[in-house]
Amino acid sequence: MKSSDLKIKLFADGADLKGMLQMYAQPWIQGFTTNPTLMRKVGISDYAAFAKQVLEAIPDRPISFEVFADEFPEMERQALKIAEWGPNVYVKIPITNTRRDSSVDLAHRLACRGVKLNVTAILTLDQVRDITAALAGGPSANVSVFAGRIADTGVDPVAHMQKALEIMTPHSNLELIWASPRELLNIVQADAIGCHIITVTNDILAKLNLLGKDIADYSLETVQMFHRDATASGFTL
């Protein structure tokens, strides 16, 4: 397989404007996602200013910005404000707040008001069922299932994501996101099951040129790397 064979949409996941613009220059990047954790890592302190700077530079591909409140009335206020920033904006809301109260009712209200949503931090199939029912028939929305975190628990995410797709398939306004991939293989896995979108960090995207690489050649290159580094280190025995 080559990267050109992929049918899945690749969304760049990050909050570094320089890196986002590098990905924007690539026509095969079809959207972007951010979150408060990524923003904090790169030192962003003015959320709205950063978002508007990004949207000015990237006006024509979907971009998700997340609410950061924990109380639902404030979460709703933030979501409506974020939605006004541009027609390509998807508002990310977590599937629950920090007390495990479901945000499904909020998501339904926002969808009824025409807000395009990216419901995030989903792991269980019950959560997929609930949010699918809440968003069915509404505006375009993403259901973001953290397959990488599922894998972190020792559970194979592929079968889990296939079941999530089955739940969502009757609803054409919904797209499943394979979130938090851990390696390039996850892109191939997500593509193979027909997942709509995968969010990928720049370090994994940088490996796309390895798709389809001859592994015998890769073995030789690995040996050459070890030899080169040992020689450069000046080791003696």
N, C-alpha and C positions, 0 to 999 in steps of 0.2 A: 504493500500500500504506500502511496505517496500522499503528501498533504493535499494535493489537488483532487484526490479521490474522496476526501471527506465531505459528507453531506451535512453534518452537524454545524450549527452556527458557533463560531468561536468569539467569545466575549472576553476582553482583557480585564483582569481584575487587579485594581491598584488605585493609588491616590497620589502618585507622583506625576505632576503635570508633564514633566519632560518625557517620562516613560509612556504616559498616555498618548502624547503627540507622536512619539515614535511608532506606537501601534496604530494610531490613526492614519499614518502614512501607508499602512499595509491594507490593501483592499479586502483581504480575507478576514480582517478583524471586523465583525459586523455589529459590535456593541461594546459597552463598558459597564462595569459595576464597581462601586466603591462601598466602604462602610466606615463607621467611626473608628474602629480599631486600626485600619489601614491609614486613616488620616492622622491619627495620633502618632503612629510610628514615624511619619515624615514631618511631624511638627506643625501641622496645620492648626491654627488657633481661631481663624475666622471662617466658619463653615460656609455661610452664604457667599462671602467674597470668593472663596475658592470655587464653589459650585458655579457661580456665574462666570468666572474666568474660564472654567472648563467648557461650559456651554457656548461661550463666545467662540472658542477655538474649535469645538466639535458640535456643530449645530444640526447634524443630519444623521446621527446614529443613536440608537437607544442608550441612555445612561441612567443608571439607578443611583439615587441618593436616599440615605436611610434616615428615618426619624430617630431621635435619641431620648425622647421622654419615656417614662415608665407608667404614667397614669394615662388612661385611654382618652379622656377629654383633651389633654395637652398633646397626646400623640396625634389625635385627629386634627387639631389646629395646625400642628407642624406639617402634617401630610398635605393639607389643603394649600398651605403656603408654598411648600416645595413644588407641588404640582403646577403652580403658576409660573415657574421659572422657564418653562419651555415645552413645546409640543413633543419633544423627544425624551422627556423626563418620565421615568418610572419611579414611583415612591416605594421604597423598601419599608415594610413594617415586619417586625418579628411575629412569629406565630403565637407567642405568648408574651406576657410581661415577665418581670423577674420573680413574680409570685406564682407563676404557672397559670395565671388567668388567661383564657383563650382570647385572642384578638379577632376571631372569626366574625363576630357581629360588627366590629369596627370595619373590617375589610369589606363586608357586605355593604355597609353604609357608604363607604368611600367609593366603591364600584358603582353604586346607584347614582352617585354624583358625577360619574364620568372619569374618576381618577384611575389612571393606569398604575397597577400595583405590581410589586415584586415581593411576594410574601416569603420571608427568609427564615433561616434557622430551623427548617423543617427536617425531622428525622423519621418519625413514625408514619406508617401507612394510615393510621386513624387521622392523623393531622392532614395528610393528603386528601382523604375523603371529605373531611369537614371543610377545608378551604376550597376544594373543587366545587362543592355544593354551593358555597357562599358566593363564588365568583362566576359560576356558570351563567352564560347569556349576557354578561356585562362587557365592558371594554376589554381590550387586550391586556393580559396579565401573565405574569410569570410565577410559577410555583417552584421555589428553590429548595431542593432537597440536598442536604449536606452528605453526599455519598462518601466523601473522604473521611468524615468523622464516623460514619457507620463502619467503614473499613478499619478505622482505628480501634474499634471495639472487638475486632476479630470476626466480624460478619462480612460475608461477600456482598458487596453492594449491587452487583449486577442484577441478581434476581429481584432484589428489593426495588431497584429502579424500573425494572420491567413491569412489576406490579403497579407501581405509581403511574406509569404510562397507560396501563390498561384502565385505571380509574379515570384518567383525564381524557382519554381518547374521544369520547362522545362530544367533547366541548371544544369547538374549533377556536375559541378566543383564548384558550389557555396553552401555554408552552411550559414544558418541564425543563428546569435547569439542573444539570449535574454540577453541584457546587463542591468546592474545596477538593479538587483533584490533587493527588499526591505525586503523580508521575505521568509521563507521556502516554503510557499504556492506557490510562483512564480515558483519554480522548478517543482512542481506538475502540475501547469497550462501549463508551457512550454512543459513539457513532453506529456501532454494530447493532445496538438494540433500538435505534431510531429515536434516541433522545433529541429534543429540539435544540438545546443550547448547552454549552459547557463554559463555565467561567474559569479562566486560566491566568495564572500569574506570569509575568514576563520571563521569569527564569525557566519555566516549563515551555513557554512558547518559543524560547530560544533553541529548544531541542527539536523543533518540528522538522528540521532538515535531516534528522536521523531516521525518519519514517522510511521504511523500505531499504535501509542500508544493509549491505551484505555483512552478516555477522562474522564471517571468516576474516574479512578485511578489518572489521572492528577489533577482532582478536589480535591481529598483527599490529594495529595501531596502538593497542594497549601495551603490548610487549615493547614496542618502540618507545612509548612514553616512559615506561619503567626504566629502560636502558638509558634514555636521555637524561632522566632525572638523577639516576645513580651516578652517571658520568659527571654531570654538572656539580654533584655534591662532593666529588673527589674522594669517595669512599675507597679504603684499602683494607685488606685482610692480611 
